[in-house]
Amino acid sequence: MSTLGIAPLLGRNFLPEEDRPNGPKVALISYGLWLGHYGLDPGIVNRLIDIDGTQVRVIGVLPKKL
């Protein structure tokens, strides 16, 4: 089943191993963040970004409207 019951616009959803303590640090980002900070760059998927001082890999972008 997909996270939040929605499919990402770009990329993929979380894998089971990514939802465990000490699992890989990954994130789905919002459409608004993708638009405002990353200029709709499709290359954001798989890129490392800083979230609160921690490097996380972007695995997907959520749709514009949830």
C-alpha positions, -999 to +999 in steps of 0.1 A: +000+000+000+012+035-008+022+060+019-006+084+027-027+066+001-013+086-028+012+079-055+041+104-060+040+126-090+077+119-095+098+091-081+085+065-058+070+058-023+088+046+008+101+010+008+095-011+040+132-009+050+130+029+049+103+029+076+125+013+103+146+029+130+181+035+116+169+029+081+181+049+051+174+086+054+149+094+026+121+119+020+091+126-002+089+164-007+059+185-014+050+199-048+053+234-032+089+228-020+097+213-054+083+243-072+096+270-049+130+258-039+140+234-067+123+251-097+104+218-107+138+202-115+130+165-122+166+158-112+156+163-076+148+126-073+178+108-059+195+141-048+207+146-013+192+176+005+196+190+040+167+187+064+173+201+098+211+195+095+207+159+082+214+148+046+184+128+032+179+114-003+148+126-021+129+096-034+098+114-047+076+145-051+040+145-039+013+157-062+002+193-062-032+187-046-037+160-020 
